[in-house]
Amino acid sequence: AVDRQVFSREVATRIAGLVFNKDGSRLVVEDDDNVLTYFDAKTWKSVQTVKEVRWTAAAVGGDLLAITGGAFMKPAIRLLSLTDGTEKSKFDVSATPGVFAFDADAKRLVVMTEMRNGDEKKVAFNDIPKDLKGLDRAEFEQKHDGRECDLLVYEVATGKELRKHRLWYTSFPNSTGMTVVGDTTYLITYDN
């Protein structure tokens, strides 16, 4: 209980995410004020903060934390150490990242960009076939809303874009999750 009291005084907003570094010596807390706070896991004292962080993805085994955010929300990914918050690298991406995840060994970072208007045919809401229900209807709406996004695969060591795929999927960062298993990327939507 004492640890929680000390910890709660350090973070004065809702906690959006928590992750320990590889050896358990640091706890990184992402809050709703777009701040990362690094805590010493023995004393629970704040040892580092990083401001203007919009989205994060951790690779504990690689001691990496991918983040977006900062001045004018430029489409870039910064890779920070999970242990001390130092910037390990930074690379530009072709569009604003919406959601992203590392593969298991932290060699690749998969990025789904935020949605944008695209070439796909747009069907008015009233023209959606009435017999479509559930997931079939949701898929039809996604494929006919006139919006798209890209799925990008980057090499973590160099920041080199390895692959780019245009998707009919309409990404919403607050309602889309992602996990990477081998060469397969799974998208999880929270609104259907």
C-alpha positions in Angstrom: 0.0 0.0 0.0 2.8 2.4 0.7 4.3 1.9 -2.8 1.0 2.8 -4.3 0.7 6.0 -2.3 4.1 7.1 -3.3 3.5 6.1 -6.9 0.1 7.9 -7.1 1.7 11.2 -6.1 4.1 11.0 -9.0 1.4 10.5 -11.7 -1.5 12.8 -11.4 -3.6 11.6 -14.4 -5.0 8.4 -15.7 -2.4 5.7 -16.6 -2.6 4.6 -20.2 0.1 2.0 -20.1 2.8 0.3 -18.0 5.9 -1.7 -18.9 8.9 -2.9 -17.0 12.3 -2.9 -18.7 14.1 -6.3 -19.3 15.8 -6.6 -15.9 12.8 -5.1 -13.9 14.8 -2.2 -12.6 12.6 0.4 -14.3 8.9 0.8 -14.7 7.8 3.1 -17.6 4.3 4.7 -17.2 2.5 6.3 -20.1 -0.2 8.7 -18.9 -3.1 10.6 -20.5 -1.2 13.8 -20.4 1.1 12.3 -23.1 4.1 12.0 -20.7 6.3 8.9 -20.1 7.6 8.7 -16.5 10.5 6.3 -15.7 10.4 5.0 -12.2 13.2 3.2 -10.2 11.4 -0.1 -9.4 13.1 -0.3 -5.9 12.4 3.2 -4.6 9.4 4.2 -6.9 11.0 7.6 -7.4 10.7 9.2 -10.8 14.1 9.2 -12.6 13.2 10.4 -16.1 10.3 11.9 -18.0 9.6 12.2 -21.7 6.9 14.7 -22.8 4.7 15.0 -25.9 4.3 11.2 -26.4 1.2 10.3 -28.4 1.5 6.5 -28.9 3.9 3.8 -27.7 4.9 0.2 -28.3 7.4 -1.8 -26.2 10.0 -4.5 -27.0 11.1 -5.5 -23.6 13.7 -8.1 -24.9 15.3 -5.4 -27.1 15.1 -2.7 -24.3 13.2 -0.5 -26.7 10.2 1.7 -26.6 8.9 3.1 -29.9 7.1 6.4 -29.6 5.4 9.1 -31.7 4.6 12.6 -30.8 6.5 15.8 -30.4 6.6 19.1 -32.3 3.8 19.3 -34.9 3.3 15.5 -34.9 5.7 14.9 -37.7 5.4 11.4 -39.1 8.4 9.9 -37.3 9.1 7.1 -34.9 11.6 7.6 -32.0 13.2 4.6 -30.4 14.0 5.1 -26.7 15.7 2.8 -24.2 13.3 1.2 -21.8 16.0 1.5 -19.1 17.0 5.1 -19.2 14.8 6.9 -21.8 17.7 7.9 -24.0 16.9 8.1 -27.7 18.5 5.2 -29.6 17.4 6.2 -33.0 14.7 8.1 -35.0 13.4 7.5 -38.5 10.8 9.2 -40.6 7.8 7.4 -41.8 5.7 8.1 -44.9 2.5 9.0 -43.1 1.4 9.7 -39.5 1.6 6.4 -37.5 -1.7 5.3 -36.0 -0.8 2.1 -34.3 2.5 0.1 -34.3 4.1 -3.0 -32.8 7.5 -4.7 -32.7 8.0 -8.3 -33.8 9.1 -10.7 -31.0 12.8 -10.1 -31.4 12.5 -6.3 -31.9 14.1 -6.5 -35.4 11.0 -5.2 -37.2 8.5 -2.5 -36.4 5.1 -2.8 -38.1 3.3 0.6 -38.5 -0.3 1.1 -39.5 -0.8 4.8 -40.6 -3.8 6.9 -39.7 -6.7 6.8 -42.1 -6.9 9.2 -45.1 -9.2 9.7 -48.0 -8.3 7.2 -50.7 -9.3 5.7 -54.1 -11.8 3.1 -52.8 -15.4 3.5 -53.9 -17.5 5.3 -51.3 -21.0 4.0 -50.8 -23.6 6.1 -49.0 -24.8 4.8 -45.7 -28.4 4.4 -47.1 -27.0 2.3 -50.0 -25.4 -0.4 -47.8 -27.2 -3.7 -48.5 -29.9 -4.1 -45.8 -29.4 -7.8 -45.5 -25.8 -7.4 -44.2 -25.4 -7.8 -40.5 -22.7 -8.0 -37.9 -19.1 -8.5 -39.2 -20.2 -8.8 -42.8 -21.8 -5.3 -42.6 -18.8 -3.9 -40.7 -16.4 -5.3 -43.4 -18.6 -3.8 -46.2 -18.6 -0.4 -44.5 -14.8 -0.5 -44.1 -14.3 -1.5 -47.8 -16.7 1.2 -49.0 -16.1 4.3 -46.8 -13.6 6.0 -49.2 -10.8 5.8 -46.7 -7.6 3.8 -46.5 -4.4 3.4 -44.6 -0.9 1.8 -45.1 0.7 -1.0 -43.3 4.5 -0.4 -43.2 7.2 -2.7 -42.1 10.5 -1.1 -40.9 13.9 -2.6 -40.0 14.5 -1.4 -36.5 18.3 -1.3 -36.8 18.4 1.0 -39.8 14.9 2.5 -40.0 14.7 1.2 -43.6 11.1 0.7 -44.9 11.0 -3.0 -45.9 7.4 -3.3 -47.2 4.4 -1.1 -47.8 0.8 -2.4 -48.2 -2.3 -0.2 -48.9 -5.2 -1.4 -46.8 -9.0 -0.8 -47.2 -9.1 -1.0 -43.4 -10.0 2.4 -41.7 -7.7 2.8 -38.8 -8.8 4.5 -35.6 -5.8 4.7 -33.2 -8.0 4.6 -30.0 -9.9 1.6 -31.2 -7.3 -0.5 -33.1 -4.6 -2.7 -31.5 -1.8 -4.7 -33.2 0.4 -7.6 -32.5 3.0 -9.2 -34.7 3.7 -13.0 -34.6 6.4 -14.1 -37.0 5.5 -12.7 -40.4 1.9 -12.2 -39.6 0.4 -8.9 -38.3 -2.9 -9.1 -36.4 -5.1 -6.1 -36.2 -7.6 -5.9 -33.4 -10.6 -3.6 -33.6 -12.4 -2.6 -30.4 -15.5 -1.0 -31.9 -17.2 -4.0 -33.4 
